Amino acid sequence: MITAYLPQGSLLQKIDLTPADVLPEGVVWLDLVEPTPAEEKAVEALLGLEMPTREEMQEIEISSRLYREADISYMTANVLYHAETPLPQTTAITFIRSHRALVTLRYADPQAFRSFITRAMRTPSMCATPDIALCGLLDSIIDRAADVLEWAGRDLDQLSRSIFGYRADGTRDEPDDADLEDAIRNLGRIEDLNSRIRDSLTTLNRLIAFLNLSLTEQRGTKESRQWLKTIARDVQSLTEQSGFLAHKGNFLLDATLGLINIQQTKIIKIFSVAATVFLPPTLIASIYGMNFRNLPELDWSFGYPMAIVMMIASAALPYWWFKRKGWL
């Protein structure tokens, strides 16, 4: 699907194009969403450029993602989508900057694009020029990443209170094994989301540096260059925030595993104490249970009560000692 955006006075006009249509005069942005080969060839013919294949968009080499041919810049970045679902994803999106129009090539529909289109329809000045439209798209992508990081931060705060057993009213409740297992799963989900955000921010940082060089060399507008500097600072701050969340997530994971180990140690300690308490009575019972002919206590009338008292005393003494040491 090819969608063209062009400002018309105080409005932003949205036109769906077919491969047979002529490029509208004054178009600023061409958005290609899962285009067919015929649609790609039509855009190539209209703007005199060569569209990258989907396989080329997914390559990790910088030279395959950021390059220039004549006065046309090709820039590919990973953009987060489906962040609100249990399976967040990133998709490669190519931004093609030419003197006639901005072209975006994508095979997914991130929330950032929908948000930018909604804002641009209300404020057509956001698509005044191809460079302004490109900066607006990048700004929307960064805003979306910031929102997702805020969600991740709040989730980590709630997990922290749950792991360490603090309720909303300030009281403390010891978490059980099921709570700690759920915490590990949630930490894995948040870390997966955070790692995808870091991947997206890394590619965006490279794209912005490349675009800044292109704007400088090709004398881009002052407004777009200033806006791009602001976006670059935002990316840097979000990268630092993502690193902080990753560090906090690792700390909470270590703390959760430590609490699980403590609970397992308590169980093992109970079995160890039980074995120690019942070992002396077992020894006494074993001695007087031997079938030797010359066993002096066999003829004692009070031999059985004495053995019982000895077994009880030998069990009570270790238990008292463990209680006095605070091991129980």
SEMILUM-58612 format. One record per residue (C-alpha): x, y, z; residue in three letters. Coordinates in nm, 2 decimals. Last residue first. Example, Ala and Ser with C-alpha at 12.3 -4.5 7.8 and 13.67 -1.06 7.14 Angstrom:
// residues 2
node X: 1.37 Y: -0.11 Z: 0.71 res: SER
node X: 1.23 Y: -0.45 Z: 0.78 res: ALA
END
This chain:
// residues 328
node X: 1.53 Y: -2.27 Z: 6.51 res: LEU
node X: 1.91 Y: -2.19 Z: 6.48 res: TRP
node X: 1.87 Y: -1.93 Z: 6.76 res: GLY
node X: 2.16 Y: -2.07 Z: 6.96 res: LYS
node X: 1.93 Y: -2.14 Z: 7.26 res: ARG
node X: 1.68 Y: -2.31 Z: 7.03 res: LYS
node X: 1.95 Y: -2.53 Z: 6.88 res: PHE
node X: 2.08 Y: -2.63 Z: 7.23 res: TRP
node X: 1.73 Y: -2.71 Z: 7.36 res: TRP
node X: 1.67 Y: -2.93 Z: 7.05 res: TYR
node X: 2.00 Y: -3.10 Z: 7.11 res: PRO
node X: 1.91 Y: -3.18 Z: 7.48 res: LEU
node X: 1.55 Y: -3.28 Z: 7.41 res: ALA
node X: 1.65 Y: -3.58 Z: 7.18 res: ALA
node X: 1.90 Y: -3.73 Z: 7.42 res: SER
node X: 1.66 Y: -3.67 Z: 7.71 res: ALA
node X: 1.38 Y: -3.85 Z: 7.54 res: ILE
node X: 1.61 Y: -4.14 Z: 7.45 res: MET
node X: 1.76 Y: -4.16 Z: 7.80 res: MET
node X: 1.41 Y: -4.16 Z: 7.95 res: VAL
node X: 1.30 Y: -4.44 Z: 7.73 res: ILE
node X: 1.61 Y: -4.65 Z: 7.80 res: ALA
node X: 1.56 Y: -4.60 Z: 8.18 res: MET
node X: 1.19 Y: -4.70 Z: 8.15 res: PRO
node X: 1.30 Y: -5.03 Z: 7.98 res: TYR
node X: 1.59 Y: -5.11 Z: 8.22 res: GLY
node X: 1.38 Y: -5.06 Z: 8.54 res: PHE
node X: 1.34 Y: -5.43 Z: 8.61 res: SER
node X: 1.70 Y: -5.49 Z: 8.52 res: TRP
node X: 1.78 Y: -5.84 Z: 8.37 res: ASP
node X: 1.83 Y: -5.72 Z: 8.01 res: LEU
node X: 2.05 Y: -5.43 Z: 8.14 res: GLU
node X: 2.36 Y: -5.65 Z: 8.16 res: PRO
node X: 2.36 Y: -5.76 Z: 7.80 res: LEU
node X: 2.54 Y: -6.10 Z: 7.80 res: ASN
node X: 2.33 Y: -6.29 Z: 7.54 res: ARG
node X: 2.36 Y: -6.03 Z: 7.27 res: PHE
node X: 2.05 Y: -5.95 Z: 7.06 res: ASN
node X: 2.11 Y: -5.58 Z: 7.00 res: MET
node X: 1.80 Y: -5.36 Z: 7.06 res: GLY
node X: 1.95 Y: -5.19 Z: 7.36 res: TYR
node X: 2.23 Y: -5.04 Z: 7.15 res: ILE
node X: 2.01 Y: -4.95 Z: 6.85 res: SER
node X: 1.76 Y: -4.78 Z: 7.08 res: ALA
node X: 2.04 Y: -4.57 Z: 7.23 res: ILE
node X: 2.17 Y: -4.48 Z: 6.88 res: LEU
node X: 1.82 Y: -4.40 Z: 6.75 res: THR
node X: 1.76 Y: -4.17 Z: 7.05 res: PRO
node X: 2.10 Y: -3.99 Z: 6.97 res: PRO
node X: 2.01 Y: -3.95 Z: 6.60 res: LEU
node X: 1.66 Y: -3.81 Z: 6.64 res: PHE
node X: 1.76 Y: -3.45 Z: 6.72 res: VAL
node X: 2.04 Y: -3.44 Z: 6.46 res: THR
node X: 1.82 Y: -3.57 Z: 6.18 res: ALA
node X: 1.55 Y: -3.32 Z: 6.27 res: ALA
node X: 1.80 Y: -3.04 Z: 6.28 res: VAL
node X: 1.93 Y: -3.13 Z: 5.94 res: SER
node X: 1.58 Y: -3.16 Z: 5.80 res: PHE
node X: 1.49 Y: -2.82 Z: 5.93 res: ILE
node X: 1.82 Y: -2.68 Z: 5.79 res: LYS
node X: 1.74 Y: -2.81 Z: 5.45 res: ILE
node X: 1.40 Y: -2.63 Z: 5.45 res: ILE
node X: 1.57 Y: -2.31 Z: 5.57 res: LYS
node X: 1.83 Y: -2.34 Z: 5.30 res: THR
node X: 1.56 Y: -2.37 Z: 5.04 res: GLN
node X: 1.40 Y: -2.05 Z: 5.16 res: GLN
node X: 1.74 Y: -1.88 Z: 5.16 res: ILE
node X: 1.81 Y: -2.00 Z: 4.81 res: ASN
node X: 1.48 Y: -1.87 Z: 4.68 res: ILE
node X: 1.56 Y: -1.53 Z: 4.85 res: LEU
node X: 1.90 Y: -1.52 Z: 4.67 res: GLY
node X: 1.74 Y: -1.61 Z: 4.34 res: LEU
node X: 1.50 Y: -1.32 Z: 4.38 res: THR
node X: 1.78 Y: -1.08 Z: 4.49 res: ALA
node X: 1.99 Y: -1.18 Z: 4.19 res: ASP
node X: 1.69 Y: -1.11 Z: 3.96 res: LEU
node X: 1.62 Y: -0.78 Z: 4.13 res: LEU
node X: 1.98 Y: -0.67 Z: 4.08 res: PHE
node X: 1.97 Y: -0.78 Z: 3.72 res: ASN
node X: 1.65 Y: -0.58 Z: 3.66 res: GLY
node X: 1.80 Y: -0.27 Z: 3.83 res: LYS
node X: 2.11 Y: -0.29 Z: 3.60 res: HIS
node X: 1.88 Y: -0.33 Z: 3.29 res: ALA
node X: 1.67 Y: -0.04 Z: 3.41 res: LEU
node X: 1.98 Y: 0.18 Z: 3.45 res: PHE
node X: 2.09 Y: 0.08 Z: 3.10 res: GLY
node X: 1.75 Y: 0.18 Z: 2.96 res: SER
node X: 1.77 Y: 0.51 Z: 3.13 res: GLN
node X: 2.12 Y: 0.58 Z: 2.99 res: GLU
node X: 1.99 Y: 0.49 Z: 2.64 res: THR
node X: 1.69 Y: 0.71 Z: 2.70 res: LEU
node X: 1.92 Y: 1.01 Z: 2.78 res: SER
node X: 2.12 Y: 0.95 Z: 2.47 res: GLN
node X: 1.82 Y: 0.92 Z: 2.25 res: VAL
node X: 1.68 Y: 1.24 Z: 2.39 res: ASP
node X: 2.00 Y: 1.42 Z: 2.32 res: ARG
node X: 1.99 Y: 1.30 Z: 1.96 res: ALA
node X: 1.63 Y: 1.41 Z: 1.92 res: ILE
node X: 1.73 Y: 1.76 Z: 2.04 res: THR
node X: 2.01 Y: 1.77 Z: 1.79 res: LYS
node X: 1.77 Y: 1.66 Z: 1.52 res: LEU
node X: 1.54 Y: 1.94 Z: 1.60 res: TRP
node X: 1.82 Y: 2.19 Z: 1.56 res: GLN
node X: 1.92 Y: 2.04 Z: 1.22 res: ARG
node X: 1.55 Y: 2.04 Z: 1.10 res: SER
node X: 1.50 Y: 2.40 Z: 1.20 res: GLU
node X: 1.83 Y: 2.51 Z: 1.04 res: LYS
node X: 1.73 Y: 2.37 Z: 0.71 res: THR
node X: 1.95 Y: 2.12 Z: 0.54 res: GLY
node X: 2.27 Y: 2.23 Z: 0.37 res: ARG
node X: 2.35 Y: 1.91 Z: 0.19 res: GLN
node X: 2.67 Y: 1.85 Z: 0.39 res: GLU
node X: 2.52 Y: 1.94 Z: 0.72 res: THR
node X: 2.19 Y: 1.76 Z: 0.66 res: LEU
node X: 2.38 Y: 1.45 Z: 0.55 res: SER
node X: 2.61 Y: 1.46 Z: 0.85 res: LEU
node X: 2.31 Y: 1.49 Z: 1.08 res: ASN
node X: 2.13 Y: 1.21 Z: 0.90 res: LEU
node X: 2.43 Y: 0.98 Z: 0.96 res: PHE
node X: 2.45 Y: 1.07 Z: 1.33 res: ALA
node X: 2.07 Y: 1.03 Z: 1.36 res: ILE
node X: 2.08 Y: 0.68 Z: 1.20 res: LEU
node X: 2.35 Y: 0.57 Z: 1.43 res: ARG
node X: 2.15 Y: 0.68 Z: 1.73 res: ASN
node X: 1.84 Y: 0.52 Z: 1.59 res: LEU
node X: 2.02 Y: 0.18 Z: 1.55 res: THR
node X: 2.13 Y: 0.19 Z: 1.92 res: THR
node X: 1.79 Y: 0.31 Z: 2.04 res: LEU
node X: 1.61 Y: 0.02 Z: 1.87 res: SER
node X: 1.85 Y: -0.23 Z: 2.02 res: ASP
node X: 1.81 Y: -0.07 Z: 2.36 res: ARG
node X: 1.43 Y: -0.09 Z: 2.32 res: ILE
node X: 1.45 Y: -0.45 Z: 2.23 res: ARG
node X: 1.67 Y: -0.52 Z: 2.53 res: SER
node X: 1.42 Y: -0.34 Z: 2.76 res: ASN
node X: 1.13 Y: -0.55 Z: 2.63 res: LEU
node X: 1.32 Y: -0.88 Z: 2.68 res: ASP
node X: 1.43 Y: -0.75 Z: 3.03 res: GLU
node X: 1.07 Y: -0.67 Z: 3.12 res: ILE
node X: 0.95 Y: -1.02 Z: 3.02 res: ARG
node X: 1.24 Y: -1.19 Z: 3.20 res: GLY
node X: 1.17 Y: -0.99 Z: 3.52 res: LEU
node X: 0.80 Y: -1.09 Z: 3.49 res: ASN
node X: 0.90 Y: -1.46 Z: 3.48 res: ARG
node X: 1.14 Y: -1.42 Z: 3.77 res: ILE
node X: 0.87 Y: -1.24 Z: 3.97 res: ALA
node X: 0.62 Y: -1.52 Z: 3.90 res: ASP
node X: 0.86 Y: -1.77 Z: 4.04 res: GLU
node X: 0.91 Y: -1.55 Z: 4.35 res: LEU
node X: 0.54 Y: -1.53 Z: 4.41 res: ASP
node X: 0.50 Y: -1.90 Z: 4.37 res: ALA
node X: 0.78 Y: -1.97 Z: 4.62 res: ASP
node X: 0.63 Y: -1.75 Z: 4.89 res: ASP
node X: 0.68 Y: -1.38 Z: 4.95 res: PRO
node X: 0.71 Y: -1.27 Z: 5.31 res: GLU
node X: 0.47 Y: -0.99 Z: 5.38 res: ASP
node X: 0.58 Y: -0.65 Z: 5.51 res: ARG
node X: 0.36 Y: -0.35 Z: 5.60 res: THR
node X: 0.41 Y: -0.02 Z: 5.42 res: GLY
node X: 0.05 Y: 0.03 Z: 5.32 res: ASP
node X: 0.12 Y: -0.06 Z: 4.96 res: ALA
node X: 0.27 Y: -0.39 Z: 5.06 res: ARG
node X: 0.64 Y: -0.47 Z: 5.11 res: TYR
node X: 0.76 Y: -0.83 Z: 5.06 res: GLY
node X: 1.10 Y: -0.78 Z: 4.92 res: PHE
node X: 1.00 Y: -0.94 Z: 4.59 res: ILE
node X: 0.66 Y: -0.77 Z: 4.57 res: SER
node X: 0.80 Y: -0.42 Z: 4.64 res: ARG
node X: 1.07 Y: -0.47 Z: 4.38 res: SER
node X: 0.82 Y: -0.61 Z: 4.13 res: LEU
node X: 0.61 Y: -0.30 Z: 4.17 res: GLN
node X: 0.91 Y: -0.08 Z: 4.10 res: ASP
node X: 1.02 Y: -0.30 Z: 3.81 res: LEU
node X: 0.67 Y: -0.26 Z: 3.65 res: ASP
node X: 0.69 Y: 0.12 Z: 3.70 res: ARG
node X: 1.03 Y: 0.13 Z: 3.52 res: GLY
node X: 0.90 Y: -0.09 Z: 3.24 res: ALA
node X: 0.60 Y: 0.14 Z: 3.19 res: TRP
node X: 0.83 Y: 0.44 Z: 3.18 res: GLU
node X: 1.06 Y: 0.27 Z: 2.93 res: LEU
node X: 0.76 Y: 0.21 Z: 2.71 res: VAL
node X: 0.67 Y: 0.58 Z: 2.72 res: ASP
node X: 1.02 Y: 0.68 Z: 2.64 res: ALA
node X: 1.03 Y: 0.44 Z: 2.34 res: ALA
node X: 0.71 Y: 0.59 Z: 2.21 res: ARG
node X: 0.85 Y: 0.94 Z: 2.24 res: ASP
node X: 1.16 Y: 0.83 Z: 2.05 res: ILE
node X: 0.95 Y: 0.69 Z: 1.77 res: ILE
node X: 0.75 Y: 1.02 Z: 1.76 res: SER
node X: 1.07 Y: 1.22 Z: 1.74 res: ASP
node X: 1.20 Y: 1.01 Z: 1.46 res: LEU
node X: 0.87 Y: 1.06 Z: 1.27 res: LEU
node X: 0.88 Y: 1.44 Z: 1.33 res: GLY
node X: 1.24 Y: 1.46 Z: 1.22 res: CYS
node X: 1.15 Y: 1.28 Z: 0.89 res: LEU
node X: 0.85 Y: 1.51 Z: 0.84 res: ALA
node X: 1.06 Y: 1.81 Z: 0.89 res: ILE
node X: 1.32 Y: 1.68 Z: 0.65 res: ASP
node X: 1.05 Y: 1.61 Z: 0.38 res: PRO
node X: 0.90 Y: 1.96 Z: 0.42 res: THR
node X: 0.59 Y: 2.10 Z: 0.58 res: ALA
node X: 0.49 Y: 1.77 Z: 0.73 res: CYS
node X: 0.48 Y: 1.88 Z: 1.09 res: MET
node X: 0.32 Y: 2.20 Z: 0.97 res: SER
node X: 0.00 Y: 2.00 Z: 0.90 res: PRO
node X: -0.09 Y: 2.01 Z: 1.27 res: THR
node X: -0.41 Y: 1.81 Z: 1.32 res: ARG
node X: -0.34 Y: 1.56 Z: 1.04 res: MET
node X: 0.03 Y: 1.56 Z: 1.16 res: ALA
node X: -0.07 Y: 1.46 Z: 1.51 res: ARG
node X: -0.27 Y: 1.16 Z: 1.39 res: THR
node X: 0.00 Y: 1.06 Z: 1.15 res: ILE
node X: 0.26 Y: 1.08 Z: 1.42 res: PHE
node X: 0.06 Y: 0.87 Z: 1.66 res: SER
node X: 0.00 Y: 0.60 Z: 1.39 res: ARG
node X: 0.37 Y: 0.59 Z: 1.31 res: PHE
node X: 0.48 Y: 0.56 Z: 1.67 res: ALA
node X: 0.23 Y: 0.28 Z: 1.73 res: GLN
node X: 0.42 Y: 0.06 Z: 1.50 res: PRO
node X: 0.26 Y: -0.07 Z: 1.18 res: ASP
node X: 0.47 Y: -0.35 Z: 1.03 res: ALA
node X: 0.64 Y: -0.42 Z: 0.70 res: TYR
node X: 0.80 Y: -0.08 Z: 0.64 res: ARG
node X: 0.94 Y: 0.15 Z: 0.37 res: LEU
node X: 0.93 Y: 0.52 Z: 0.44 res: THR
node X: 0.99 Y: 0.77 Z: 0.16 res: VAL
node X: 1.05 Y: 1.14 Z: 0.22 res: LEU
node X: 0.99 Y: 1.36 Z: -0.08 res: ALA
node X: 1.15 Y: 1.55 Z: -0.37 res: ARG
node X: 1.50 Y: 1.63 Z: -0.24 res: HIS
node X: 1.54 Y: 1.27 Z: -0.13 res: SER
node X: 1.55 Y: 1.10 Z: 0.21 res: ARG
node X: 1.47 Y: 0.73 Z: 0.22 res: ILE
node X: 1.38 Y: 0.60 Z: 0.57 res: PHE
node X: 1.39 Y: 0.22 Z: 0.60 res: THR
node X: 1.21 Y: 0.04 Z: 0.88 res: ILE
node X: 1.34 Y: -0.28 Z: 1.04 res: ALA
node X: 1.09 Y: -0.43 Z: 1.28 res: THR
node X: 1.12 Y: -0.48 Z: 1.66 res: THR
node X: 0.89 Y: -0.71 Z: 1.86 res: GLN
node X: 0.71 Y: -0.73 Z: 2.19 res: PRO
node X: 0.56 Y: -1.07 Z: 2.28 res: LEU
node X: 0.35 Y: -1.03 Z: 2.60 res: PRO
node X: 0.17 Y: -0.74 Z: 2.43 res: THR
node X: 0.20 Y: -0.36 Z: 2.50 res: GLU
node X: 0.52 Y: -0.33 Z: 2.31 res: ALA
node X: 0.36 Y: -0.46 Z: 1.99 res: HIS
node X: 0.61 Y: -0.24 Z: 1.80 res: TYR
node X: 0.97 Y: -0.13 Z: 1.85 res: LEU
node X: 1.16 Y: 0.03 Z: 1.56 res: VAL
node X: 1.49 Y: -0.11 Z: 1.42 res: ASN
node X: 1.66 Y: 0.15 Z: 1.20 res: ALA
node X: 1.73 Y: 0.18 Z: 0.82 res: THR
node X: 1.87 Y: 0.49 Z: 0.65 res: MET
node X: 1.90 Y: 0.55 Z: 0.27 res: TYR
node X: 2.01 Y: 0.89 Z: 0.17 res: SER
node X: 1.95 Y: 1.03 Z: -0.18 res: ILE
node X: 2.18 Y: 1.30 Z: -0.32 res: ASP
node X: 2.40 Y: 1.06 Z: -0.52 res: ALA
node X: 2.36 Y: 0.73 Z: -0.35 res: GLU
node X: 2.40 Y: 0.74 Z: 0.02 res: ARG
node X: 2.44 Y: 0.47 Z: 0.28 res: TYR
node X: 2.32 Y: 0.37 Z: 0.62 res: LEU
node X: 2.17 Y: 0.02 Z: 0.67 res: ARG
node X: 2.39 Y: -0.19 Z: 0.44 res: SER
node X: 2.71 Y: -0.01 Z: 0.54 res: SER
node X: 2.61 Y: -0.04 Z: 0.90 res: ILE
node X: 2.61 Y: -0.42 Z: 0.88 res: GLU
node X: 2.32 Y: -0.57 Z: 1.06 res: ILE
node X: 2.12 Y: -0.69 Z: 0.76 res: GLU
node X: 1.74 Y: -0.67 Z: 0.80 res: GLN
node X: 1.68 Y: -0.40 Z: 0.54 res: MET
node X: 1.88 Y: -0.60 Z: 0.29 res: GLU
node X: 1.65 Y: -0.90 Z: 0.33 res: GLU
node X: 1.34 Y: -0.68 Z: 0.29 res: ARG
node X: 1.48 Y: -0.55 Z: -0.04 res: THR
node X: 1.62 Y: -0.19 Z: -0.07 res: PRO
node X: 1.43 Y: 0.05 Z: -0.30 res: MET
node X: 1.62 Y: 0.20 Z: -0.58 res: GLU
node X: 1.57 Y: 0.57 Z: -0.66 res: LEU
node X: 1.44 Y: 0.79 Z: -0.94 res: GLY
node X: 1.14 Y: 0.93 Z: -0.76 res: LEU
node X: 0.85 Y: 0.82 Z: -0.98 res: LEU
node X: 1.02 Y: 0.52 Z: -1.13 res: ALA
node X: 1.13 Y: 0.38 Z: -0.79 res: GLU
node X: 0.79 Y: 0.45 Z: -0.65 res: VAL
node X: 0.63 Y: 0.25 Z: -0.93 res: ALA
node X: 0.88 Y: -0.03 Z: -0.89 res: LYS
node X: 0.80 Y: -0.06 Z: -0.52 res: GLU
node X: 0.43 Y: -0.07 Z: -0.59 res: GLU
node X: 0.47 Y: -0.34 Z: -0.85 res: ALA
node X: 0.68 Y: -0.55 Z: -0.62 res: PRO
node X: 0.40 Y: -0.53 Z: -0.36 res: THR
node X: 0.43 Y: -0.29 Z: -0.07 res: PRO
node X: 0.40 Y: -0.40 Z: 0.30 res: GLU
node X: 0.34 Y: -0.04 Z: 0.41 res: VAL
node X: 0.49 Y: 0.22 Z: 0.18 res: LEU
node X: 0.45 Y: 0.58 Z: 0.32 res: ASP
node X: 0.53 Y: 0.85 Z: 0.07 res: LEU
node X: 0.59 Y: 1.19 Z: 0.24 res: TRP
node X: 0.61 Y: 1.55 Z: 0.11 res: VAL
node X: 0.39 Y: 1.55 Z: -0.20 res: VAL
node X: 0.38 Y: 1.89 Z: -0.36 res: GLY
node X: 0.24 Y: 1.77 Z: -0.70 res: GLU
node X: 0.08 Y: 1.43 Z: -0.68 res: PRO
node X: 0.29 Y: 1.14 Z: -0.81 res: LEU
node X: 0.10 Y: 0.99 Z: -1.11 res: VAL
node X: -0.11 Y: 0.68 Z: -1.05 res: ASP
node X: -0.05 Y: 0.34 Z: -1.21 res: ALA
node X: 0.11 Y: 0.18 Z: -0.91 res: PRO
node X: -0.18 Y: 0.27 Z: -0.70 res: THR
node X: -0.20 Y: 0.56 Z: -0.46 res: LEU
node X: -0.39 Y: 0.63 Z: -0.14 res: ASP
node X: -0.40 Y: 1.00 Z: -0.07 res: ILE
node X: -0.38 Y: 1.18 Z: 0.27 res: LYS
node X: -0.41 Y: 1.56 Z: 0.26 res: GLN
node X: -0.27 Y: 1.77 Z: 0.54 res: LEU
node X: -0.48 Y: 2.08 Z: 0.60 res: LEU
node X: -0.41 Y: 2.45 Z: 0.67 res: SER
node X: -0.32 Y: 2.51 Z: 0.30 res: GLY
node X: -0.29 Y: 2.17 Z: 0.13 res: GLN
node X: 0.00 Y: 1.98 Z: 0.28 res: PRO
node X: 0.09 Y: 1.65 Z: 0.11 res: LEU
node X: 0.08 Y: 1.30 Z: 0.24 res: TYR
node X: 0.10 Y: 1.00 Z: 0.00 res: ALA
node X: 0.00 Y: 0.64 Z: 0.10 res: THR
node X: 0.13 Y: 0.35 Z: -0.09 res: ILE
node X: 0.00 Y: 0.00 Z: 0.00 res: MET
END
